Amino acid sequence: MGPSAAFFLPPVIYDPHGYGFMNVSVAIADVNGDGRPDLLVANRFACSSCANGSVAVLLGNGDGTFQSAVTYDSGAGETESLVVADVNDDGKPDVVVGNKGGGGSSRGVGVLVGNGDGTFQAAVTYGLRIGGPDKIAVADVNGDGKLDVLALSFCFGAQCTSFESDGAVSVLLGRGDGTFEGNGTAYDSGGRQAKSMAVADVNGDGKLDLLVANQCTRQGCTQFHGVVGVLLGNGDGTFQPVVDYSGGNHTSGVAIADVNGDGNLDVLETDMGWSGVGVLLGNGDGTFQQRVGYATGGYSNGFLVIADINRDGKLDIVVPNEISSTVAVLLGNGDGTFQPAVTQAESDPKSLAVADLTGDGSLDLVVGTSDGNVTPLVGVMLHAGAVRTATKLVASLNPSIYGQKVTWTATVTSSGVIVPTGRVTFTWGYKIGSGILNSSGVVTLTRSNLNADPYPLIAVYSGDAANQRSTSGVLNQVVLQTTSIAALTSSPNPSTHGQAVTFTAKITSPTVIPKGPVTFTAGKTVLGTAQLSGGAAKVTISSLAVGSTKVTATYYGDSNISQSSASVTQTVH
């Protein structure tokens, strides 16, 4: 079990007015054109005695709340998946559903054309050559500017007319008017019990490719080892033979995103059970590196979404742990690796969708769930917002002496589980510097040119999407005056009358090289003044009287360096 957290507020439950032990797909889109996100839910069956499934539409109020569900017949039975897209190019969102069928109910792809006001026309159903669709995707795979439908069939046992228990992907090319070519061309998914798919250009050739999560290999399901099938697209609606990559235990979900910022798309897959999620970094040519796995902190059902949950510019993973009744968030590090899963309680989560439901800039979560029996439900979990932080400021040396190097360390801690990110500004009435927090929430600032004085220093943390702004207490940094030591020599000594004699004063300090004037005197008579250079000052005198004369060099210092003096007795013959 991973650490618990509250990225999201507790769910508000909505009834999509369906039947079945789960709703298997939720989507978020503005279907009535009011600028507010709406919810759409695929109900496996419309009612306990209904042969067909239904699509529930819950219009959004723009504040994270939703109106009561209005349902539409999905066109066939066991509605498993739902996608919102404008398939007839009229600028109005339409709904495409995958109706798996079985148990006496019909199956096929259902298309519900949208009216633009949140209502939909009756479903038109398209059959597939192989099986009934578990999952669907909508994309223009032949480059004609018209959206096509890809339908993934679990294709198990008697439902399959070929490929036997292997999964199959059917391509229904779109005509651009909301209708599609029937049956479609079918492709081997690369394994058995296909459960999920994603479409993207993974080799950078400008043609869309297809990736499929298969729970089992072609050899069967006895080892519970799944595979990800990669079918590179030819750009004309056809695909090349599948190439398999090893997944985890019963690979069931797949998504595509660039999670390490190298410009190449990577594969993320989830597994049915305790084996968690896997990351297969992309090479940019349609091939992928070996899977690296991460635990989800619970028993997952093979669903996942990729999104920046904490608004740090790095993609994160969100997974429903169905059996464990938690939702897991794995924060991304931006380099293709992920932090340990953080879990939050949510009863019986099965499917997910993310979007900003309130317009506050933070992503909220919609969870397809159930009552644990046969009533599907939808939980809306709004983003919990930023949590309190504390900023602590310490000095490496206090008091310090003028010229000494002082390092101040600001440490920002969070009352939540996300390490604070962002900038800390150091100030004592005006800004003296700033820095970015490291991965431990720590930043330092070093100065060595502070005048001797007291300084009321504070550190101000700017906050981030997950963590609130905070300010440290005042650190009274005291800088003391440094000392100086004078030494004086003369040459030649003794000298003859009228001979030039050079007096050299050297002023040293333990922390700085002193600068400024040095005054040379004989009693009350000023012999000369010279500026220190490299800590030394010189005057040359040829007018000393015969006999012994005490010559003194005085460095008066300033507010930062103390005064010092030294004398030498010059003998003149």
DOMI-434401 format. One line per field, with one value per residue (C-alpha): residue number from 1; residue in one letter; x, y, z. Coordinates in Angstrom, 2 decimals. Each point is the difference from the previous one (the first is absolute). Layout:
// DOMI-434401
num NUM,...
residuo A,...
px X,...
py Y,...
pz Z,...
This chain:
// DOMI-434401
num 1,2,3,4,5,6,7,8,9,10,11,12,13,14,15,16,17,18,19,20,21,22,23,24,25,26,27,28,29,30,31,32,33,34,35,36,37,38,39,40,41,42,43,44,45,46,47,48,49,50,51,52,53,54,55,56,57,58,59,60,61,62,63,64,65,66,67,68,69,70,71,72,73,74,75,76,77,78,79,80,81,82,83,84,85,86,87,88,89,90,91,92,93,94,95,96,97,98,99,100,101,102,103,104,105,106,107,108,109,110,111,112,113,114,115,116,117,118,119,120,121,122,123,124,125,126,127,128,129,130,131,132,133,134,135,136,137,138,139,140,141,142,143,144,145,146,147,148,149,150,151,152,153,154,155,156,157,158,159,160,161,162,163,164,165,166,167,168,169,170,171,172,173,174,175,176,177,178,179,180,181,182,183,184,185,186,187,188,189,190,191,192,193,194,195,196,197,198,199,200,201,202,203,204,205,206,207,208,209,210,211,212,213,214,215,216,217,218,219,220,221,222,223,224,225,226,227,228,229,230,231,232,233,234,235,236,237,238,239,240,241,242,243,244,245,246,247,248,249,250,251,252,253,254,255,256,257,258,259,260,261,262,263,264,265,266,267,268,269,270,271,272,273,274,275,276,277,278,279,280,281,282,283,284,285,286,287,288,289,290,291,292,293,294,295,296,297,298,299,300,301,302,303,304,305,306,307,308,309,310,311,312,313,314,315,316,317,318,319,320,321,322,323,324,325,326,327,328,329,330,331,332,333,334,335,336,337,338,339,340,341,342,343,344,345,346,347,348,349,350,351,352,353,354,355,356,357,358,359,360,361,362,363,364,365,366,367,368,369,370,371,372,373,374,375,376,377,378,379,380,381,382,383,384,385,386,387,388,389,390,391,392,393,394,395,396,397,398,399,400,401,402,403,404,405,406,407,408,409,410,411,412,413,414,415,416,417,418,419,420,421,422,423,424,425,426,427,428,429,430,431,432,433,434,435,436,437,438,439,440,441,442,443,444,445,446,447,448,449,450,451,452,453,454,455,456,457,458,459,460,461,462,463,464,465,466,467,468,469,470,471,472,473,474,475,476,477,478,479,480,481,482,483,484,485,486,487,488,489,490,491,492,493,494,495,496,497,498,499,500,501,502,503,504,505,506,507,508,509,510,511,512,513,514,515,516,517,518,519,520,521,522,523,524,525,526,527,528,529,530,531,532,533,534,535,536,537,538,539,540,541,542,543,544,545,546,547,548,549,550,551,552,553,554,555,556,557,558,559,560,561,562,563,564,565,566,567,568,569,570,571,572,573
residuo M,G,P,S,A,A,F,F,L,P,P,V,I,Y,D,P,H,G,Y,G,F,M,N,V,S,V,A,I,A,D,V,N,G,D,G,R,P,D,L,L,V,A,N,R,F,A,C,S,S,C,A,N,G,S,V,A,V,L,L,G,N,G,D,G,T,F,Q,S,A,V,T,Y,D,S,G,A,G,E,T,E,S,L,V,V,A,D,V,N,D,D,G,K,P,D,V,V,V,G,N,K,G,G,G,G,S,S,R,G,V,G,V,L,V,G,N,G,D,G,T,F,Q,A,A,V,T,Y,G,L,R,I,G,G,P,D,K,I,A,V,A,D,V,N,G,D,G,K,L,D,V,L,A,L,S,F,C,F,G,A,Q,C,T,S,F,E,S,D,G,A,V,S,V,L,L,G,R,G,D,G,T,F,E,G,N,G,T,A,Y,D,S,G,G,R,Q,A,K,S,M,A,V,A,D,V,N,G,D,G,K,L,D,L,L,V,A,N,Q,C,T,R,Q,G,C,T,Q,F,H,G,V,V,G,V,L,L,G,N,G,D,G,T,F,Q,P,V,V,D,Y,S,G,G,N,H,T,S,G,V,A,I,A,D,V,N,G,D,G,N,L,D,V,L,E,T,D,M,G,W,S,G,V,G,V,L,L,G,N,G,D,G,T,F,Q,Q,R,V,G,Y,A,T,G,G,Y,S,N,G,F,L,V,I,A,D,I,N,R,D,G,K,L,D,I,V,V,P,N,E,I,S,S,T,V,A,V,L,L,G,N,G,D,G,T,F,Q,P,A,V,T,Q,A,E,S,D,P,K,S,L,A,V,A,D,L,T,G,D,G,S,L,D,L,V,V,G,T,S,D,G,N,V,T,P,L,V,G,V,M,L,H,A,G,A,V,R,T,A,T,K,L,V,A,S,L,N,P,S,I,Y,G,Q,K,V,T,W,T,A,T,V,T,S,S,G,V,I,V,P,T,G,R,V,T,F,T,W,G,Y,K,I,G,S,G,I,L,N,S,S,G,V,V,T,L,T,R,S,N,L,N,A,D,P,Y,P,L,I,A,V,Y,S,G,D,A,A,N,Q,R,S,T,S,G,V,L,N,Q,V,V,L,Q,T,T,S,I,A,A,L,T,S,S,P,N,P,S,T,H,G,Q,A,V,T,F,T,A,K,I,T,S,P,T,V,I,P,K,G,P,V,T,F,T,A,G,K,T,V,L,G,T,A,Q,L,S,G,G,A,A,K,V,T,I,S,S,L,A,V,G,S,T,K,V,T,A,T,Y,Y,G,D,S,N,I,S,Q,S,S,A,S,V,T,Q,T,V,H
px 0.00,1.42,-0.09,-3.38,-0.61,-2.74,0.72,-3.77,-2.97,-2.34,-2.27,-3.43,-2.09,-2.27,-2.37,0.35,-3.29,1.40,0.26,2.85,2.77,2.06,0.02,3.08,0.68,-0.32,0.81,0.08,-0.95,-2.08,-2.89,-2.44,2.37,-0.33,3.72,-0.53,1.26,-2.69,0.18,-0.82,-0.24,-0.26,-2.47,0.36,-3.78,-2.73,-2.02,-0.20,-2.22,1.51,1.93,1.79,2.35,-0.34,1.94,-0.60,0.52,0.44,0.21,2.51,-0.69,3.59,0.73,0.73,-3.62,-2.25,-3.67,-1.98,0.82,-1.90,0.49,0.08,-0.19,3.49,-1.27,1.06,0.85,2.85,1.22,3.67,1.56,-0.80,1.81,-1.12,1.01,-1.47,-0.35,-2.21,2.03,-2.89,1.77,-2.21,1.32,-1.27,0.24,1.46,-0.48,1.29,-2.72,1.61,-3.22,-0.35,-2.51,-2.68,0.57,1.17,3.39,1.82,1.18,-2.73,0.08,-2.18,0.15,-0.11,-2.44,2.36,-2.36,0.91,-2.50,0.74,-1.69,-0.82,2.96,1.00,1.80,2.81,0.93,3.53,1.42,1.51,-1.49,-1.60,1.94,1.30,1.82,-0.06,2.12,-0.74,2.71,0.70,2.16,-0.10,0.77,-3.12,-1.07,-2.91,-0.10,0.11,-0.92,2.29,-1.80,1.84,-1.54,0.88,-0.91,-0.22,-1.41,-3.24,-0.08,2.94,-0.31,3.78,3.15,-1.73,0.74,2.34,-1.05,-1.01,-0.12,-2.56,0.35,-3.21,0.91,-2.06,-1.87,0.12,-3.77,-0.28,-0.33,2.61,0.85,-1.48,1.80,3.47,3.41,1.26,3.57,1.59,0.57,3.17,-1.30,-3.04,-2.76,0.60,-1.20,1.10,1.55,1.49,0.70,2.99,2.91,2.71,2.63,-0.22,-0.95,-3.20,-2.19,-2.08,0.96,-1.94,0.97,-1.99,0.13,-0.46,-0.50,1.75,2.55,-0.89,1.10,-2.82,-0.82,1.47,2.96,-2.13,2.55,-1.31,1.37,-0.32,-0.56,1.33,-1.53,1.73,-2.33,0.43,-1.94,-2.75,-2.09,1.98,2.57,3.17,0.23,0.05,3.24,-0.33,1.68,-0.11,-2.41,-0.80,-2.51,-3.16,0.81,-3.35,0.48,2.21,0.70,2.49,1.84,3.49,0.80,3.74,-0.06,2.22,-2.58,-0.63,-3.32,0.15,-2.37,-1.62,-1.93,-1.91,-0.53,-2.87,1.00,2.92,2.70,-0.87,1.00,2.81,1.94,1.54,2.05,-0.21,2.96,-1.85,0.01,-2.97,2.06,0.04,2.34,-0.54,-2.82,0.74,-2.70,-1.49,-2.39,-3.34,-0.49,-2.95,-1.74,-0.64,-2.47,2.10,-1.20,2.16,0.11,3.04,-0.22,1.88,-1.83,2.24,0.60,3.78,0.26,0.74,-2.44,-1.39,-1.86,-3.43,-1.27,-3.17,0.77,-3.39,0.33,1.89,-2.57,2.61,1.13,3.78,2.03,3.60,1.66,2.40,3.59,0.10,2.75,-2.17,0.08,-2.77,-0.29,-1.63,-3.76,-2.09,-3.46,-3.32,-3.09,-2.75,-2.49,0.21,1.64,-0.13,0.64,1.36,-0.06,1.74,-0.79,-0.26,-3.66,-0.03,2.22,2.57,2.88,0.31,-1.01,-2.93,-0.81,-3.11,-0.22,-2.30,-0.98,-2.94,-1.89,1.85,-2.94,-1.80,-0.46,2.59,0.97,2.23,2.22,1.17,3.15,1.04,3.65,0.81,2.04,3.23,0.88,1.82,3.79,2.63,3.26,2.97,3.11,3.43,3.48,3.29,1.65,-1.66,1.46,2.46,2.94,0.23,1.38,-0.99,-2.13,-3.46,-2.44,-3.68,-2.10,-3.76,-1.92,-3.64,-2.16,-3.55,-2.92,-0.86,2.04,1.27,3.46,-0.22,1.41,0.64,1.90,1.13,0.91,2.39,-0.64,0.76,-2.24,1.17,0.84,3.57,-0.38,-2.18,0.24,-1.98,-0.78,1.74,-1.74,0.13,-1.62,3.27,1.72,3.11,1.41,3.62,1.41,3.43,-0.23,-2.25,0.86,0.32,-3.57,-3.04,-2.29,-3.61,-0.08,-3.13,-0.63,-3.23,-1.22,-2.16,-2.10,-1.05,-3.16,0.07,1.60,-0.90,2.31,1.82,2.52,2.69,0.49,2.55,3.61,2.05,3.30,2.73,3.15,2.86,2.92,3.12,3.44,3.15,3.69,2.66,3.69,2.59,3.49,2.54,2.83,2.81,0.32,2.33,0.31,2.19,-1.21,-1.88,-0.29,-3.46,-1.65,-3.06,-2.51,-2.31,-3.15,-1.82,-3.56,-1.54,-3.41,-1.23,-2.95,0.77,2.85,-0.22,-0.24,0.27,2.63,2.92,1.47,3.71,1.01,3.03,-1.45,-2.56,1.59,-1.74,2.63,-2.46,-3.11,-0.27,-2.83,0.13,0.53,-0.08,0.13,3.15,0.69,3.37,1.48,3.58,1.59,3.47,-0.40,0.38,2.34,3.20,-0.69,-2.76,-3.57,-3.10,-2.20,-3.59,-2.34,-3.68,-2.88,-3.22,-2.31,-3.74,-3.28,0.92,3.72,1.58,2.87,3.60,3.48,3.65,3.29,3.63,3.09,2.02,3.69,1.59,3.81
py 0.00,3.37,3.15,1.69,3.54,2.36,1.22,0.10,0.74,-2.86,-0.99,1.42,-2.86,0.22,-2.66,-0.62,-1.95,-3.24,-3.65,-2.47,-0.59,2.80,2.96,-0.59,3.32,3.67,3.01,3.76,2.44,3.11,-1.50,2.93,2.81,2.03,-0.15,-2.28,-3.59,-2.68,-3.67,-2.94,-3.52,-3.36,-2.21,-3.69,-0.40,2.63,-1.94,-3.41,-1.40,1.96,-1.71,3.20,2.27,3.75,3.24,2.33,3.74,2.17,3.66,2.02,3.15,1.22,-0.21,-3.71,-0.99,-1.66,-0.28,-3.24,-2.58,-0.25,-3.36,-1.11,-3.52,-1.11,-2.08,-3.41,-1.88,-0.04,3.51,-0.08,3.23,3.52,2.71,3.56,1.37,2.01,-2.82,1.88,3.22,2.28,1.53,-1.86,-2.80,-3.49,-3.19,-3.29,-3.07,-3.54,-2.56,-3.31,-2.01,-3.57,-1.85,0.42,3.72,1.50,1.59,2.55,3.60,2.50,3.58,2.65,3.23,3.09,2.86,2.48,0.75,-2.98,-2.33,-2.81,-1.78,-3.71,-2.34,-1.50,-3.31,-1.41,-3.67,-1.37,-2.91,-1.42,0.08,2.85,3.15,0.27,3.26,2.56,2.88,2.74,1.41,0.80,-3.01,0.34,3.71,1.05,2.52,-2.18,-1.69,-3.79,-2.48,-2.70,-2.71,-2.42,-3.43,-2.18,-2.78,-2.92,-3.44,-0.25,3.74,-0.32,-1.09,0.08,0.66,-2.35,1.46,2.66,3.61,1.89,3.64,0.99,3.20,1.72,2.78,3.14,1.72,3.38,0.24,-2.06,-3.31,-2.72,-2.89,-3.12,-3.07,1.45,-1.53,-2.00,-0.24,-2.37,1.83,-1.94,-2.07,-1.47,1.71,3.50,2.61,3.50,2.01,3.40,1.82,2.30,0.51,-1.87,-0.11,3.61,-0.68,2.04,-3.11,-1.18,-3.27,-2.33,-1.51,-2.74,-1.37,-3.78,-1.84,-3.12,-1.05,-2.01,-3.12,0.37,1.38,-2.63,2.21,3.15,1.92,2.78,1.74,3.37,-0.37,2.77,0.32,2.70,1.87,0.30,3.26,-1.41,-1.64,-3.23,-1.21,-2.08,-3.36,0.30,0.02,-1.04,1.45,-1.68,1.53,-0.99,-2.33,0.04,3.23,1.78,3.72,2.03,3.69,1.98,3.14,1.51,-0.46,0.72,3.11,-1.30,0.59,-3.73,-1.54,-2.60,-2.83,-0.30,-3.14,-1.26,-3.54,-1.85,-0.72,0.97,0.42,3.66,2.16,-0.30,2.62,-0.86,2.97,0.69,0.15,2.23,-2.57,-2.07,-2.25,0.06,-0.80,-2.67,0.50,1.63,-0.73,2.04,-1.18,1.79,-0.59,-2.32,-2.47,1.78,-0.83,0.97,3.56,3.15,3.65,2.20,3.63,2.68,-0.28,2.27,2.61,-0.26,-0.48,-3.71,-2.74,-2.21,-3.33,-0.55,-3.55,-1.42,-2.80,-1.67,-2.84,2.19,2.83,2.70,2.34,0.15,2.96,-0.54,3.38,0.26,1.19,1.20,-2.44,-3.05,-1.13,0.30,0.46,-2.62,-0.19,2.20,-1.44,1.54,-1.92,-0.33,-2.84,-2.52,2.21,-1.44,2.76,3.54,3.29,3.28,3.60,3.41,-0.08,3.29,2.28,0.45,-1.36,-3.26,-3.39,-1.75,-3.70,-1.86,-3.63,-2.65,-2.17,-1.97,-0.76,-3.30,-1.81,0.81,3.77,2.05,3.34,2.94,1.70,3.57,0.78,3.64,0.92,0.56,3.12,1.14,-1.05,1.90,0.23,1.13,1.72,-0.25,2.17,-0.66,1.52,-1.83,2.68,2.53,2.33,0.25,2.32,2.42,-1.87,-3.44,-2.18,-0.65,-2.54,0.19,-3.12,0.14,-3.25,-0.13,-2.85,-0.84,-1.19,-2.22,-2.63,1.99,1.49,3.76,1.35,3.51,3.07,1.37,3.68,1.26,3.53,2.45,2.81,-0.43,-3.05,-1.24,-3.22,-2.96,-3.63,-3.04,-2.76,-3.30,-3.37,-0.01,3.43,1.75,3.06,1.92,3.50,0.97,3.51,1.26,3.76,1.07,3.19,-0.18,0.48,-1.95,-1.42,-1.16,-2.77,-1.91,-2.65,0.12,-3.13,0.83,-3.19,-2.33,-1.72,-2.46,2.11,3.38,2.99,0.36,2.30,-0.86,1.70,2.83,-1.13,2.87,-0.39,1.96,0.98,1.23,2.27,-1.92,0.74,1.27,-0.38,2.45,-0.64,2.65,-0.38,2.45,-0.38,0.73,0.17,1.49,2.65,3.05,3.57,0.90,-3.60,-1.11,-2.41,-2.08,-0.78,-2.96,-0.60,-3.32,-0.22,-3.43,-1.26,-3.56,0.32,2.62,1.84,3.52,3.00,3.74,2.52,-0.46,3.12,0.11,2.36,0.98,1.34,2.57,0.46,-1.72,-1.48,-1.21,-1.99,-2.98,-2.28,-3.67,-2.28,-3.69,0.81,2.15,3.75,1.76,3.47,1.10,2.70,1.66,2.89,-1.75,1.65,-1.63,-2.20,-2.41,0.73,-2.03,-0.30,-1.27,-1.36,0.28,-1.74,1.57,-2.68,0.61,-1.35,-3.46,-0.21,1.12,2.51,-1.16,1.52,-0.99,1.86,-0.33,1.94,1.38,0.79,2.71,0.62
pz 0.00,-0.98,2.12,0.25,-1.19,-1.03,-3.50,-0.38,2.20,0.97,-2.88,-0.67,-1.38,-3.04,-1.35,-3.76,0.02,-1.32,0.97,0.26,2.47,-1.51,-2.29,-2.01,-1.66,0.92,-2.16,0.50,-2.77,-0.60,-1.94,0.19,-0.92,3.19,0.78,2.98,0.12,0.01,1.02,-2.24,1.37,-1.73,1.86,-0.78,0.03,0.09,2.58,1.65,-2.77,-2.90,-2.77,-0.99,1.85,0.35,-0.12,2.92,-0.48,3.09,-0.99,1.99,2.00,-0.34,3.71,0.19,0.50,-2.54,-0.87,0.13,-2.63,-3.27,-1.71,-3.63,-1.40,-1.05,-2.92,1.33,3.19,2.50,-0.75,0.98,-1.25,-1.10,-1.97,-0.75,-3.42,-2.88,-2.52,-2.47,-0.01,0.92,3.00,2.49,2.22,-0.79,2.04,-1.20,2.20,0.00,0.65,0.82,-0.15,1.17,2.12,-2.65,-0.56,-3.29,-0.44,-2.11,-0.14,0.82,-1.31,1.65,-1.98,2.21,-0.45,1.63,2.88,2.17,-1.64,-2.43,-2.85,0.06,-0.20,-3.34,0.46,-2.13,0.20,0.04,-1.93,3.16,3.50,1.87,0.94,3.54,-0.60,-2.78,-1.22,-2.50,-2.28,-3.64,-0.88,-3.79,-0.21,-1.89,2.64,1.14,3.37,0.03,2.73,1.34,1.94,2.25,0.54,2.96,-2.42,2.39,-0.71,-1.98,-0.72,-2.40,-3.61,-0.53,2.01,2.48,3.43,-1.34,0.28,-3.12,-1.07,-2.62,-2.02,-1.13,-2.41,0.37,-2.81,1.73,0.40,3.18,-1.83,-0.36,-2.25,1.59,1.41,-0.53,-0.52,2.99,1.31,2.48,3.30,0.77,2.89,1.65,1.94,-1.37,2.49,-1.00,-2.82,-0.79,-3.26,-0.66,-2.38,1.91,-2.76,-1.14,-3.61,0.13,-0.12,2.93,1.63,2.27,3.35,1.72,3.54,-0.01,3.26,-1.30,-2.58,-3.09,1.87,2.51,3.41,2.28,0.95,0.37,-2.05,-2.21,-3.07,-1.70,-3.72,-2.27,-3.48,-2.04,-2.31,-3.76,-0.10,-2.21,2.71,-0.04,2.49,-0.08,1.79,3.75,2.04,3.64,3.08,3.40,2.49,3.53,1.58,-2.17,-1.85,-0.23,-0.54,-2.33,-0.51,-2.06,1.12,0.09,3.67,-0.13,-2.16,-2.79,-2.72,-0.48,0.98,2.75,0.93,3.40,0.84,3.00,1.13,1.56,3.58,2.20,-2.65,-0.52,-2.94,-2.50,-1.96,-3.38,-1.17,-3.71,-2.35,-2.45,-2.79,1.13,2.24,3.78,2.85,2.63,2.47,3.35,2.56,2.83,2.71,0.24,3.70,-0.55,-2.29,-3.28,-2.75,-2.98,-0.60,-0.01,-0.98,-0.54,1.11,1.94,3.31,2.08,-2.72,0.04,-3.76,0.35,-0.97,2.75,0.02,1.55,0.51,1.59,2.45,-0.26,2.48,2.47,-0.32,-0.51,-2.72,-0.44,-1.25,-1.08,-0.39,-2.91,0.35,-3.59,-0.98,-0.60,3.61,2.56,3.74,2.24,-0.30,2.26,0.61,0.91,1.05,-2.61,0.11,-2.84,-2.68,-3.50,-2.53,0.02,-1.84,0.86,-0.87,1.63,1.03,1.92,-2.08,2.76,-2.06,1.94,-1.34,1.61,-0.09,-1.13,1.10,-1.39,2.95,1.37,3.18,0.24,-1.55,-3.27,0.12,-1.88,1.51,-0.85,2.56,-0.62,1.99,-0.22,0.40,3.66,-0.74,1.59,3.55,2.73,0.02,2.49,-0.90,2.37,-0.38,1.56,-0.42,-0.27,2.20,2.29,1.05,-2.84,-0.66,-2.89,-3.01,1.24,-2.25,1.41,-1.44,0.83,-0.46,-0.47,0.40,-1.04,1.31,-0.98,2.08,-2.97,-1.81,-2.97,0.51,-0.58,-3.24,-1.24,1.12,3.37,0.28,2.70,1.23,2.79,-1.13,-3.56,-2.07,0.33,-1.96,-0.84,-1.03,-1.10,2.48,-0.62,0.04,3.82,0.36,0.87,-1.46,1.08,-0.50,0.71,0.52,1.16,-0.66,2.84,1.84,3.75,1.17,1.21,-2.72,0.63,-2.64,-1.07,-2.67,-2.01,-1.81,-3.03,0.12,-2.81,-1.16,2.91,2.72,1.43,0.37,3.33,1.67,2.50,3.31,0.20,0.20,1.48,-1.77,1.80,-1.90,2.21,-0.90,-0.93,1.46,-1.69,0.84,-1.17,-0.58,-1.05,-1.45,-1.42,-2.47,0.25,3.75,1.12,-2.70,-0.63,0.12,-3.18,-1.12,-1.20,2.42,-0.96,2.74,-0.76,2.01,-0.29,1.31,0.40,1.08,0.68,-2.41,-2.68,-1.71,1.42,-2.28,0.60,1.09,2.40,1.64,0.90,2.84,2.04,3.21,-1.10,-3.41,-2.89,-2.27,-2.66,-0.82,-2.37,-1.15,0.80,-2.97,0.67,3.68,-0.23,-0.12,-0.52,0.38,-0.69,2.17,-0.29,2.46,3.33,2.50,1.19,2.96,0.91,-1.13,0.91,-3.07,0.39,-2.69,0.90,-1.79,1.20,-1.39,-0.29,1.36,-1.30,0.90,3.26,0.26,0.43,0.03,0.17,0.53,-0.96,1.20,-2.87,0.69,-2.15,0.05
